[in-house]
Amino acid sequence: MIGRTCLIILLTILSHSLFGQPFQDAVTNIIVVEKSTNVSWWVGIIEHGFQMPLADGYTANICEKNYENQIQPLLLSDQGDVIWSEDPFRIQFQQGSLLVESKGGRMLRSKAGTSLREAFLYASKTYFPSSGKTPDELLFSSPQYNTWIELMYDQNQADILKYAKGIIDHGFPAGVLMIDDNWQENYGKWDFNKGKFQDPKAMIATLHAKGFKVMLWVCPFISPDCDVYRDLASRNLLVKDNSGAPAIIRWWNGASGLLDFTNPKAVDWFRSRLDYLQSTYQVDGFKFDAGDSSFYNGVTASQSVLPNTHSELYGKIGLNYPLNEYRAMWKMGGQALGERLSDKAHSWTDLKKLVPDMILEGLMGYPFSCPDMIGGGEFTCFLPSSSAIDQELIVRSAQCQALMPMMQFSVAPWRVLDNTHLKAVLKAVKVREEHRSYILKLVRQSALTGEPVVRSMEYVFPHQGYEQVGDQFMLGDRILVAPVLESGTNKEVILPVGVWRGRDGKLYQGPAKLSLAVGCDELCYFEKQSNDAPYSTARDTSKPPQFGSGPAACCISHGYENGSRLY
């Protein structure tokens, strides 16, 4: 213990000598950043986005663990600091001091400027440069629909077609339709269950005719009681346990074998099954579930790699299929992969996590991201035994997602909402449609520059005291989005410096702090005004701009605080 304390003290002294001057690429296995009162840190554990920037007492360990979501071995500060690790690390933030210890590989510390944005741009260019490609643009241009909450483990042809018909009949636009788990014969037997899908090719043709693209849920697990398992085991395409036998992995759907993607033959086999589905049924893409590094702890593969690397290898398969979605990932920033937040509960607590989690997705190089399912994707919340569905929560969830990169429905709004709340959700979809071109522009720019689509206030307006703001976000540099994230109509909005136009056309002068009442059917957002603004929503520009103390962004203002003026 004494030796360990001395080591930390020594490292602290060394880090002080390093960090006192501008530098780049200081290589070490342990980094200690001594206490500082004016530095905020973000770490690449997406599930912990709502805990960013780091607060006292934070600890985490991404060695062999991904917290059920994407991971990036990266730390960024709002003072331009960058810490990158080639391997997983553990982290501790205590009394303002930061300790980062790599599992064995090298860590690199760089000073990239004086802001969070400069830190990100340096990290993106240096460690995960953009590929220049995006996932299929339908993921962004229209809402997505997932059959999970409505059908759960009873995926079948008749109800999937009924779900798609309900989407169109109730005024929602067609988009990507994801058919979730249990459409298949078995885990590893990737073909339609003939007892539940009488004519899957005709089903997909019908969905295509309605304007949908179709994704199928897949995973790297293989059911041990099927012929596919026996074949793959005989060919050494599954990870093994210490005895040399195929490892049986416990996961949320039971116990299964697990493909060894360090073996190119296992990759070829898996891809051959996906290609078969595309060529035979005209399936458009795949939802790649599982792949968590925790499933690879203690197994033996054909090549000796860290558990986290297995997640990376699984992610690389998706690059062959532009219509893709992942939940678990490691070191694949900058790539054309659709990333989804981990399952969120049907609760106001989890709704509040969406903005900071999505902000962190972008900061860690995963800009093509989905904020889980509207109303929550944790299916136990929608079982008959669970508490009643909160209609207001579903509306606010839809509004929160409306101006994010992706917007995904699962529970059918027309089934669980009354007419008033259903109209409010459709109104949120309409807001997205009005901003479709701008969202697509940001997505395409991100493929070239790496910059996030969803950005924090600190990222766009550095050093103005916004580092802790986690209940509003910037869509690019022009649109400030302030969704209501708790029951009721009250909303506090921070407007940075500049002139801002509300959705109703009224102009407001920042900096200002607004106290607003936001109707249940309204999304509060503002557009920053400038002579060279690259984007403007469609509106009547023949009339002169209005300045006043009326409602902002279709919200009723209750005045202003801290001496800020509303014009």
C-alpha positions as CSV (number, residue, x, y, z in Angstrom):
1,M,0.0,0.0,0.0
2,I,2.9,2.4,0.9
3,G,4.6,1.5,-2.4
4,R,1.4,2.2,-4.3
5,T,1.0,5.6,-2.6
6,C,4.6,6.5,-3.4
7,L,4.1,5.6,-7.0
8,I,1.0,7.8,-7.3
9,I,2.9,10.7,-5.7
10,L,5.8,10.2,-8.1
11,L,3.4,10.0,-11.1
12,T,1.6,13.1,-9.9
13,I,4.9,15.0,-9.8
14,L,5.8,13.8,-13.2
15,S,2.4,14.6,-14.7
16,H,2.7,18.1,-13.2
17,S,6.0,18.6,-15.0
18,L,4.4,17.3,-18.2
19,F,1.1,19.1,-18.1
20,G,2.6,22.4,-17.1
21,Q,3.7,23.0,-20.7
22,P,2.2,22.4,-24.2
23,F,3.1,19.0,-25.5
24,Q,1.9,16.1,-27.6
25,D,2.0,12.3,-27.5
26,A,3.5,11.8,-24.0
27,V,3.4,8.0,-23.8
28,T,2.8,6.1,-20.6
29,N,0.7,3.3,-19.0
30,I,-0.5,5.4,-16.1
31,I,-1.6,9.1,-16.2
32,V,-2.3,11.2,-13.1
33,V,-3.8,14.6,-13.5
34,E,-3.6,16.6,-10.3
35,K,-6.5,18.5,-8.9
36,S,-7.7,21.4,-11.0
37,T,-10.7,23.7,-10.4
38,N,-11.2,24.7,-14.1
39,V,-11.0,21.5,-16.1
40,S,-14.0,19.3,-17.0
41,W,-13.5,15.8,-18.4
42,W,-15.5,13.5,-20.6
43,V,-14.7,9.7,-20.9
44,G,-15.8,7.4,-23.6
45,I,-18.3,5.2,-21.7
46,I,-21.5,6.0,-23.5
47,E,-23.7,4.4,-20.8
48,H,-22.3,7.0,-18.4
49,G,-23.0,10.0,-20.5
50,F,-25.4,11.4,-17.9
51,Q,-22.5,11.4,-15.4
52,M,-20.4,13.7,-17.6
53,P,-18.4,15.7,-17.1
54,L,-16.7,13.6,-14.4
55,A,-17.8,14.3,-10.9
56,D,-16.0,13.5,-7.6
57,G,-16.1,9.8,-6.8
58,Y,-16.5,8.5,-10.4
59,T,-14.8,5.2,-11.1
60,A,-15.1,2.8,-14.0
61,N,-13.2,-0.1,-15.6
62,I,-13.5,-0.9,-19.3
63,C,-11.2,-3.8,-19.2
64,E,-13.4,-6.7,-20.4
65,K,-16.5,-4.6,-19.8
66,N,-18.5,-2.2,-22.0
67,Y,-21.4,-1.3,-19.7
68,E,-23.8,-2.6,-22.3
69,N,-23.0,0.2,-24.8
70,Q,-20.3,1.7,-27.0
71,I,-16.9,2.3,-25.6
72,Q,-14.1,4.5,-26.8
73,P,-10.7,4.5,-24.9
74,L,-10.6,8.3,-24.9
75,L,-10.8,11.2,-22.5
76,L,-11.4,14.8,-23.6
77,S,-11.3,18.0,-21.5
78,D,-12.8,21.4,-22.1
79,Q,-9.2,22.8,-21.9
80,G,-8.1,20.9,-25.0
81,D,-6.6,17.9,-23.3
82,V,-6.7,14.5,-25.0
83,I,-5.9,11.1,-23.5
84,W,-6.0,8.1,-25.8
85,S,-5.3,4.5,-24.9
86,E,-4.7,1.6,-27.3
87,D,-6.0,-0.8,-24.7
88,P,-8.8,-0.7,-22.1
89,F,-8.2,1.2,-18.9
90,R,-9.6,1.9,-15.5
91,I,-10.3,5.4,-14.3
92,Q,-10.8,7.1,-11.0
93,F,-11.8,10.7,-10.4
94,Q,-11.3,11.7,-6.7
95,Q,-11.3,15.1,-5.1
96,G,-10.6,16.7,-8.5
97,S,-7.7,14.5,-9.4
98,L,-7.8,12.0,-12.3
99,L,-6.1,8.6,-12.4
100,V,-6.1,6.6,-15.7
101,E,-4.4,3.2,-15.8
102,S,-4.1,1.2,-19.0
103,K,-4.4,-2.6,-18.9
104,G,-1.1,-2.9,-20.6
105,G,-0.9,-0.9,-23.8
106,R,0.4,2.6,-24.2
107,M,-1.6,5.7,-23.5
108,L,-1.0,9.0,-25.2
109,R,-1.6,12.4,-23.7
110,S,-1.8,15.4,-26.0
111,K,-2.6,19.1,-25.7
112,A,-4.7,20.0,-28.7
113,G,-5.8,23.6,-27.9
114,T,-7.8,25.2,-25.2
115,S,-11.4,23.9,-25.9
116,L,-13.5,20.8,-26.0
117,R,-14.0,21.2,-29.7
118,E,-10.3,21.4,-30.4
119,A,-9.6,18.4,-28.3
120,F,-12.3,16.4,-30.2
121,L,-11.1,17.5,-33.6
122,Y,-7.5,16.5,-32.8
123,A,-8.6,13.1,-31.4
124,S,-10.9,12.4,-34.3
125,K,-8.2,13.2,-36.9
126,T,-5.5,11.3,-35.1
127,Y,-7.1,8.2,-33.6
128,F,-10.4,7.6,-35.5
129,P,-10.5,9.5,-38.8
130,S,-13.8,9.7,-40.6
131,S,-14.3,7.2,-43.4
132,G,-16.2,9.6,-45.6
133,K,-19.2,7.3,-45.6
134,T,-22.5,7.3,-43.8
135,P,-24.9,4.5,-42.9
136,D,-28.0,4.2,-45.1
137,E,-29.5,7.7,-45.1
138,L,-33.0,6.4,-44.6
139,L,-31.9,5.9,-40.9
140,F,-31.8,9.7,-40.7
141,S,-34.3,11.0,-43.2
142,S,-37.4,9.2,-41.7
143,P,-38.4,7.7,-38.3
144,Q,-37.4,4.1,-37.7
145,Y,-39.8,1.4,-36.5
146,N,-38.9,-1.6,-34.4
147,T,-41.3,-4.5,-33.8
148,W,-39.8,-5.4,-30.4
149,I,-42.2,-3.8,-28.0
150,E,-45.3,-4.7,-29.9
151,L,-44.4,-8.3,-30.7
152,M,-41.5,-9.2,-28.4
153,Y,-40.7,-12.9,-28.9
154,D,-43.8,-13.5,-31.1
155,Q,-42.4,-12.0,-34.3
156,N,-44.6,-13.3,-37.1
157,Q,-45.6,-12.3,-40.7
158,A,-49.2,-11.3,-40.0
159,D,-48.5,-9.0,-37.1
160,I,-45.5,-7.4,-38.8
161,L,-47.6,-6.5,-41.8
162,K,-50.3,-5.2,-39.4
163,Y,-47.8,-3.0,-37.6
164,A,-46.6,-1.6,-40.9
165,K,-50.1,-0.9,-42.0
166,G,-50.8,0.9,-38.7
167,I,-47.8,3.1,-39.3
168,I,-49.1,4.3,-42.6
169,D,-52.8,4.4,-41.7
170,H,-52.1,6.7,-38.7
171,G,-50.2,9.3,-40.7
172,F,-46.6,8.2,-39.9
173,P,-44.1,8.2,-42.8
174,A,-42.6,4.9,-44.0
175,G,-38.9,4.4,-43.0
176,V,-36.7,1.6,-41.8
177,L,-38.6,-1.3,-40.3
178,M,-36.6,-3.6,-37.9
179,I,-37.9,-7.1,-37.3
180,D,-36.5,-8.0,-33.9
181,D,-35.5,-11.2,-32.2
182,N,-37.2,-14.6,-32.8
183,W,-38.0,-14.2,-36.4
184,Q,-35.4,-16.9,-37.1
185,E,-35.4,-20.7,-36.8
186,N,-32.9,-20.6,-34.0
187,Y,-29.8,-18.6,-32.8
188,G,-27.4,-19.4,-35.6
189,K,-29.9,-20.8,-37.9
190,W,-30.5,-17.6,-39.8
191,D,-33.6,-18.3,-41.8
192,F,-37.2,-17.4,-41.3
193,N,-39.2,-19.7,-39.0
194,K,-41.6,-21.3,-41.4
195,G,-44.3,-21.7,-38.8
196,K,-44.5,-18.0,-38.3
197,F,-43.6,-16.7,-41.7
198,Q,-45.5,-18.4,-44.5
199,D,-44.0,-16.3,-47.3
200,P,-41.2,-14.0,-46.0
201,K,-40.2,-13.0,-49.5
202,A,-43.7,-11.7,-50.3
203,M,-43.9,-10.0,-46.9
204,I,-40.7,-8.1,-47.6
205,A,-41.9,-7.2,-51.1
206,T,-45.1,-5.8,-49.5
207,L,-43.1,-3.7,-47.0
208,H,-40.9,-2.4,-49.8
209,A,-44.0,-1.4,-51.8
210,K,-45.2,0.6,-48.8
211,G,-41.9,2.5,-48.7
212,F,-40.1,0.6,-46.0
213,K,-36.6,-0.9,-45.9
214,V,-36.3,-4.0,-43.8
215,M,-33.7,-4.9,-41.2
216,L,-33.4,-8.3,-39.4
217,W,-32.1,-8.8,-35.8
218,V,-29.0,-11.0,-35.6
219,C,-26.4,-11.9,-33.0
220,P,-23.1,-13.9,-32.8
221,F,-24.6,-16.7,-30.6
222,I,-25.3,-20.2,-31.7
223,S,-27.9,-22.4,-30.0
224,P,-26.0,-25.6,-28.8
225,D,-28.9,-28.0,-29.5
226,C,-29.0,-27.4,-33.3
227,D,-27.1,-28.9,-36.2
228,V,-25.4,-25.6,-37.0
229,Y,-23.7,-25.6,-33.6
230,R,-22.3,-29.1,-34.2
231,D,-21.0,-28.1,-37.7
232,L,-19.3,-24.9,-36.4
233,A,-17.8,-26.7,-33.4
234,S,-16.3,-29.3,-35.7
235,R,-14.7,-26.6,-37.8
236,N,-13.3,-24.7,-34.7
237,L,-15.3,-21.6,-35.5
238,L,-16.6,-21.1,-31.9
239,V,-14.6,-19.7,-28.9
240,K,-13.5,-22.3,-26.5
241,D,-13.3,-22.7,-22.7
242,N,-10.2,-23.8,-20.8
243,S,-10.8,-27.5,-21.5
244,G,-10.7,-26.8,-25.3
245,A,-14.4,-27.5,-25.8
246,P,-16.7,-24.9,-27.3
247,A,-17.5,-22.4,-24.5
248,I,-21.1,-22.1,-23.4
249,I,-21.9,-18.5,-22.7
250,R,-24.7,-17.3,-20.5
251,W,-26.6,-14.3,-21.9
252,W,-30.1,-12.8,-21.7
253,N,-31.7,-15.5,-23.8
254,G,-30.1,-18.5,-22.2
255,A,-26.8,-20.4,-22.9
256,S,-25.2,-20.6,-26.3
257,G,-22.0,-21.1,-28.3
258,L,-20.3,-17.9,-29.5
259,L,-18.7,-17.3,-32.9
260,D,-14.9,-16.6,-32.9
261,F,-14.5,-13.6,-35.2
262,T,-10.7,-13.8,-34.8
263,N,-11.0,-16.7,-37.2
264,P,-11.6,-15.3,-40.7
265,K,-13.6,-18.5,-41.5
266,A,-16.1,-17.7,-38.8
267,V,-16.5,-14.2,-40.3
268,D,-17.0,-15.7,-43.7
269,W,-19.6,-18.1,-42.4
270,F,-21.6,-15.4,-40.6
271,R,-21.4,-13.1,-43.6
272,S,-22.6,-15.9,-45.9
273,R,-25.7,-16.3,-43.8
274,L,-26.4,-12.5,-44.0
275,D,-25.8,-12.4,-47.7
276,Y,-28.1,-15.4,-48.1
277,L,-30.9,-13.4,-46.5
278,Q,-30.3,-10.5,-48.7
279,S,-30.2,-12.4,-52.0
280,T,-33.0,-14.8,-51.1
281,Y,-35.5,-12.4,-49.5
282,Q,-34.2,-8.9,-50.4
283,V,-33.5,-8.0,-46.8
284,D,-32.0,-4.6,-46.7
285,G,-29.8,-4.7,-43.6
286,F,-29.3,-6.0,-40.0
287,K,-29.5,-5.0,-36.4
288,F,-26.4,-6.5,-34.9
289,D,-27.2,-7.2,-31.2
290,A,-24.9,-8.5,-28.5
291,G,-21.2,-8.5,-29.2
292,D,-20.5,-7.2,-25.6
293,S,-16.9,-7.7,-24.5
294,S,-18.1,-9.2,-21.2
295,F,-19.2,-12.3,-23.2
296,Y,-15.6,-13.0,-24.2
297,N,-14.1,-13.0,-20.7
298,G,-12.1,-16.2,-20.0
299,V,-12.6,-17.7,-23.5
300,T,-9.9,-18.9,-25.9
301,A,-10.0,-17.8,-29.5
302,S,-8.0,-18.7,-32.6
303,Q,-6.1,-15.5,-32.1
304,S,-5.2,-14.2,-28.6
305,V,-6.9,-10.8,-28.3
306,L,-8.5,-8.8,-25.5
307,P,-12.3,-9.3,-24.9
308,N,-12.9,-5.7,-26.1
309,T,-11.3,-6.6,-29.5
310,H,-14.0,-9.2,-30.2
311,S,-16.5,-6.3,-30.1
312,E,-14.4,-4.4,-32.6
313,L,-14.2,-7.4,-34.9
314,Y,-18.0,-7.8,-34.7
315,G,-18.4,-4.1,-35.6
316,K,-16.2,-4.4,-38.7
317,I,-18.7,-6.9,-40.2
318,G,-21.3,-4.2,-40.3
319,L,-19.2,-2.1,-42.6
320,N,-20.3,-4.4,-45.4
321,Y,-24.0,-3.6,-44.8
322,P,-24.8,0.2,-45.0
323,L,-28.2,-0.4,-43.2
324,N,-26.9,-1.5,-39.8
325,E,-27.3,-0.9,-36.1
326,Y,-25.1,-1.7,-33.1
327,R,-25.4,-1.3,-29.4
328,A,-22.0,-2.7,-28.2
329,M,-18.8,-1.3,-29.8
330,W,-15.1,-0.8,-29.2
331,K,-12.8,1.6,-31.1
332,M,-14.9,2.0,-34.2
333,G,-15.3,5.8,-34.1
334,G,-15.5,7.6,-37.5
335,Q,-17.0,4.6,-39.3
336,A,-20.3,4.3,-41.1
337,L,-22.0,2.4,-38.3
338,G,-25.4,3.2,-36.8
339,E,-25.0,3.1,-33.0
340,R,-27.9,2.8,-30.5
341,L,-28.0,3.8,-26.9
342,S,-28.6,0.9,-24.4
343,D,-32.1,0.0,-23.5
344,K,-33.8,2.7,-21.6
345,A,-36.7,2.2,-19.1
346,H,-40.2,3.8,-19.5
347,S,-39.4,6.5,-17.0
348,W,-38.6,10.2,-16.7
349,T,-35.3,9.3,-15.0
350,D,-34.1,7.5,-18.2
351,L,-35.6,10.2,-20.5
352,K,-33.3,12.7,-18.8
353,K,-30.3,10.5,-19.8
354,L,-30.9,10.8,-23.6
355,V,-29.4,14.3,-24.1
356,P,-26.1,13.8,-22.2
357,D,-25.7,10.2,-23.6
358,M,-26.2,11.4,-27.1
359,I,-23.8,14.2,-26.6
360,L,-21.2,11.8,-25.4
361,E,-21.8,9.5,-28.5
362,G,-20.8,12.4,-30.7
363,L,-17.8,13.4,-28.6
364,M,-16.5,9.8,-28.8
365,G,-16.7,9.5,-32.6
366,Y,-20.1,7.9,-32.9
367,P,-22.2,10.6,-34.5
368,F,-24.6,8.3,-36.4
369,S,-26.5,7.4,-33.3
370,C,-30.0,6.5,-32.1
371,P,-31.4,7.4,-28.7
372,D,-33.1,4.0,-28.2
373,M,-36.8,3.6,-28.6
374,I,-39.4,6.3,-28.0
375,G,-40.9,5.8,-24.6
376,G,-38.2,3.3,-23.7
377,G,-36.9,0.1,-25.1
378,E,-36.8,-2.0,-21.9
379,F,-39.6,-4.4,-22.8
380,T,-40.4,-5.4,-19.2
381,C,-41.8,-1.8,-18.7
382,F,-44.6,-2.7,-21.2
383,L,-45.6,-6.1,-19.9
384,P,-49.2,-6.4,-18.6
385,S,-47.9,-6.7,-15.1
386,S,-46.1,-3.4,-15.3
387,S,-47.5,0.0,-14.3
388,A,-49.7,2.0,-16.6
389,I,-48.1,3.6,-19.7
390,D,-47.4,7.3,-19.2
391,Q,-48.7,9.1,-22.3
392,E,-47.1,12.4,-21.5
393,L,-43.7,10.6,-21.2
394,I,-44.1,9.0,-24.7
395,V,-44.9,12.5,-26.2
396,R,-41.9,14.1,-24.5
397,S,-39.7,11.2,-25.6
398,A,-40.7,11.7,-29.2
399,Q,-40.1,15.4,-29.0
400,C,-36.6,14.8,-27.5
401,Q,-35.7,12.5,-30.4
402,A,-37.3,14.7,-33.2
403,L,-34.1,16.7,-33.8
404,M,-31.6,14.0,-33.0
405,P,-29.8,12.1,-35.8
406,M,-32.3,9.2,-35.6
407,M,-35.8,8.8,-34.2
408,Q,-37.0,5.3,-33.5
409,F,-40.5,4.0,-32.6
410,S,-41.4,0.6,-31.2
411,V,-44.4,0.8,-29.0
412,A,-47.3,1.7,-31.4
413,P,-48.3,5.3,-30.5
414,W,-51.8,4.7,-32.0
415,R,-52.3,1.8,-29.6
416,V,-51.3,3.4,-26.3
417,L,-52.1,7.1,-26.8
418,D,-55.4,8.9,-26.9
419,N,-56.1,11.2,-29.8
420,T,-54.6,14.3,-28.1
421,H,-51.3,12.7,-27.3
422,L,-51.1,10.9,-30.7
423,K,-51.5,14.3,-32.5
424,A,-48.7,15.6,-30.3
425,V,-46.4,12.8,-31.4
426,L,-47.3,13.3,-35.1
427,K,-46.5,17.0,-34.6
428,A,-43.0,16.0,-33.4
429,V,-42.6,13.9,-36.5
430,K,-43.6,16.9,-38.5
431,V,-40.9,19.0,-36.9
432,R,-38.4,16.4,-37.9
433,E,-39.6,16.5,-41.5
434,E,-39.2,20.3,-41.6
435,H,-35.5,19.8,-40.6
436,R,-34.8,16.7,-42.7
437,S,-32.5,18.5,-45.1
438,Y,-30.4,20.1,-42.3
439,I,-30.1,16.8,-40.4
440,L,-28.9,15.1,-43.6
441,K,-26.5,17.9,-44.3
442,L,-25.0,17.5,-40.8
443,V,-24.8,13.7,-41.2
444,R,-22.9,14.1,-44.5
445,Q,-20.6,16.7,-43.1
446,S,-19.9,14.4,-40.1
447,A,-18.8,11.6,-42.5
448,L,-16.1,14.0,-43.8
449,T,-15.1,16.0,-40.7
450,G,-16.1,13.6,-37.9
451,E,-17.9,16.4,-36.0
452,P,-20.9,15.4,-33.9
453,V,-24.4,16.0,-35.2
454,V,-25.6,16.5,-31.6
455,R,-23.3,18.9,-29.8
456,S,-23.1,20.1,-26.2
457,M,-23.4,23.8,-25.3
458,E,-19.8,23.7,-24.2
459,Y,-18.7,22.3,-27.6
460,V,-20.2,25.1,-29.6
461,F,-19.9,28.0,-27.0
462,P,-16.7,27.2,-25.1
463,H,-15.8,28.7,-21.7
464,Q,-19.1,30.4,-21.1
465,G,-20.1,28.3,-18.1
466,Y,-22.1,25.7,-20.1
467,E,-20.0,22.6,-19.3
468,Q,-22.7,21.2,-16.9
469,V,-25.7,21.9,-19.2
470,G,-27.2,18.5,-20.0
471,D,-30.9,19.1,-20.7
472,Q,-30.5,21.0,-24.0
473,F,-28.3,20.5,-27.0
474,M,-27.2,22.0,-30.3
475,L,-28.1,20.4,-33.6
476,G,-25.0,21.4,-35.4
477,D,-24.0,25.0,-34.6
478,R,-27.3,26.6,-35.6
479,I,-30.3,24.9,-33.8
480,L,-30.6,24.9,-30.0
481,V,-33.0,22.2,-28.8
482,A,-34.5,22.3,-25.3
483,P,-36.9,19.4,-24.9
484,V,-39.0,19.1,-21.8
485,L,-37.6,16.1,-19.8
486,E,-39.9,16.0,-16.8
487,S,-43.6,15.9,-16.2
488,G,-45.3,19.2,-16.6
489,T,-44.7,22.3,-18.8
490,N,-41.9,24.1,-17.1
491,K,-38.6,24.5,-18.9
492,E,-35.5,26.6,-18.2
493,V,-33.6,27.5,-21.3
494,I,-30.2,29.0,-21.6
495,L,-29.7,31.1,-24.7
496,P,-26.0,31.9,-25.6
497,V,-24.9,35.1,-27.0
498,G,-26.5,36.1,-30.3
499,V,-30.0,36.6,-31.8
500,W,-32.2,33.5,-31.7
501,R,-35.4,32.9,-33.6
502,G,-38.1,30.7,-32.0
503,R,-40.3,28.4,-34.1
504,D,-43.0,31.0,-34.0
505,G,-40.8,33.6,-35.7
506,K,-40.1,35.8,-32.7
507,L,-36.5,36.9,-32.1
508,Y,-34.7,36.8,-28.7
509,Q,-31.4,38.3,-27.7
510,G,-28.8,36.2,-25.8
511,P,-27.2,35.6,-23.5
512,A,-30.4,35.0,-21.6
513,K,-32.0,32.5,-19.3
514,L,-35.7,31.9,-20.1
515,S,-38.4,30.5,-17.9
516,L,-40.9,28.9,-20.2
517,A,-44.1,27.1,-20.2
518,V,-44.1,24.5,-23.0
519,G,-47.3,22.9,-24.0
520,C,-47.5,19.2,-24.2
521,D,-47.6,19.2,-27.9
522,E,-44.7,21.6,-28.4
523,L,-40.9,21.1,-28.8
524,C,-38.9,24.1,-27.7
525,Y,-36.1,25.0,-30.1
526,F,-34.4,28.1,-31.4
527,E,-32.3,28.9,-34.5
528,K,-29.3,31.2,-34.3
529,Q,-29.5,34.1,-36.7
530,S,-26.6,35.5,-38.7
531,N,-26.1,37.0,-42.1
532,D,-24.2,33.9,-43.3
533,A,-26.5,31.3,-41.7
534,P,-26.0,28.1,-43.7
535,Y,-29.5,26.9,-42.9
536,S,-33.0,28.2,-42.3
537,T,-36.3,26.4,-41.9
538,A,-39.0,27.2,-44.4
539,R,-40.9,30.3,-43.3
540,D,-42.4,33.5,-44.7
541,T,-39.4,35.8,-45.0
542,S,-41.4,38.6,-46.7
543,K,-42.4,40.0,-43.3
544,P,-40.0,41.9,-41.1
545,P,-38.7,40.1,-38.1
546,Q,-40.6,40.6,-34.8
547,F,-39.0,41.3,-31.5
548,G,-41.1,41.0,-28.4
549,S,-41.7,39.4,-25.1
550,G,-44.2,36.9,-26.4
551,P,-43.8,33.1,-26.7
552,A,-40.5,31.7,-27.8
553,A,-40.4,28.7,-30.1
554,C,-44.1,28.2,-29.6
555,C,-43.7,28.5,-25.9
556,I,-45.2,31.0,-23.4
557,S,-42.5,33.0,-21.8
558,H,-42.8,33.8,-18.1
559,G,-40.2,36.6,-18.3
560,Y,-36.5,36.6,-17.9
561,E,-33.9,36.2,-15.2
562,N,-30.5,37.5,-14.2
563,G,-31.1,40.8,-16.0
564,S,-31.2,39.2,-19.4
565,R,-33.3,41.1,-22.0
566,L,-35.9,39.6,-24.3
567,Y,-36.4,41.7,-27.4
